Amino acid sequence: MNRVYEGRRDRLCQLIDGHLGGIIDYRKPSGGMAIWARFSKRAPVKELAAKALKMGLYMSDGQAYNTHNKDYNAIRMGFASLSEEEMDEAIQILKKCL
């Protein structure tokens, strides 16, 4: 299973780098099942999540990760339960929302 999750992690990283490299900043995790993705200021996560939902993609609006003093404009992007096709579709939707 570790190889499966590692492959899914690597695929999501490839998709982010290839399609959203200037928008999402992240570090490839050495473990776990999600990527901590910080979005550029020109892509407010709250607005992006609302647009994505209209296109059939549910994603966090990032508000749960903010503190009372700081908006991180970031989300956890899980990859463990997604197929490559689902990841491809999600990234394409995010790209269209920008």
C-alpha atoms as one frame of an Amber mdcrd trajectory, in Angstrom:
protein
   0.000   0.000   0.000   2.890   2.355   0.661   3.866   2.168  -3.011   0.280
   2.895  -4.061   0.094   6.002  -1.868   3.554   7.088  -2.945   2.480   6.818
  -6.584  -0.660   8.844  -5.933   1.359  11.488  -4.087   3.824  11.705  -6.958
   1.009  11.971  -9.512  -0.649  14.826  -7.628   2.695  16.611  -7.370   3.224
  16.208 -11.136  -0.227  17.628 -11.836   0.303  20.605  -9.540   3.722  21.321
 -11.049   2.417  20.959 -14.598  -0.807  22.924 -14.286  -0.738  25.041 -11.134
   2.958  25.566 -10.476   2.718  29.339 -10.235  -0.409  29.184  -8.100   0.269
  26.470  -5.500   3.360  26.271  -3.326   3.977  23.000  -1.482   6.633  20.602
  -0.274   6.404  17.007  -1.357   5.642  15.132   1.865   7.784  12.175   2.880
   4.761  10.515   4.462   1.101  11.011   5.129  -1.815  11.147   2.739  -2.140
  14.838   1.905  -0.191  17.818   0.647  -0.267  21.149   2.474  -0.961  23.489
  -0.450  -0.513  27.246  -0.071  -2.139  29.254  -2.845  -0.820  32.528  -4.198
  -2.591  35.698  -3.125  -4.031  36.055  -6.622  -5.990  32.812  -6.047  -8.005
  33.239  -2.832  -8.947  29.743  -1.677 -12.360  30.823  -0.395 -13.347  32.162
  -3.832 -11.712  29.263  -5.646 -13.643  26.723  -3.542 -16.952  28.444  -4.371
 -16.195  28.396  -8.100 -15.011  24.788  -7.990 -18.186  23.681  -6.215 -20.258
  25.089  -9.079 -18.232  22.855 -11.393 -18.757  19.749  -9.262 -15.571  19.774
  -7.167 -15.904  20.046  -3.413 -12.818  21.395  -1.694 -12.175  23.111   1.587
 -12.332  26.891   1.550  -9.326  26.928   3.877 -11.070  28.791   6.674 -10.602
  25.912   9.140  -6.830  26.289   8.867  -6.720  30.024   9.553  -6.019  31.541
  12.937  -7.700  34.652  14.231  -4.661  36.649  13.113  -3.666  34.969   9.862
  -5.286  33.782   6.642  -2.939  31.114   5.298  -4.803  30.815   1.983  -4.027
  27.112   2.148  -5.656  23.695   2.235  -4.760  20.065   2.707  -5.031  18.286
  -0.620  -5.649  14.607   0.059  -4.492  12.060  -2.479  -4.853   8.685  -0.753
  -8.411   7.926  -1.851  -8.238   9.402  -5.351  -7.600   7.604  -8.619  -5.361
   9.217 -11.217  -8.449  10.104 -13.251 -10.063  11.833 -10.260  -6.880  13.800
  -9.587  -6.656  14.809 -13.251 -10.259  15.986 -13.201  -9.843  17.920  -9.935
  -6.747  19.748 -11.171  -8.439  20.586 -14.486 -11.401  22.055 -12.614  -9.103
  24.140 -10.410  -7.251  25.339 -13.493 -10.534  26.400 -15.140 -11.565  28.279
 -12.000  -8.481  30.502 -12.089
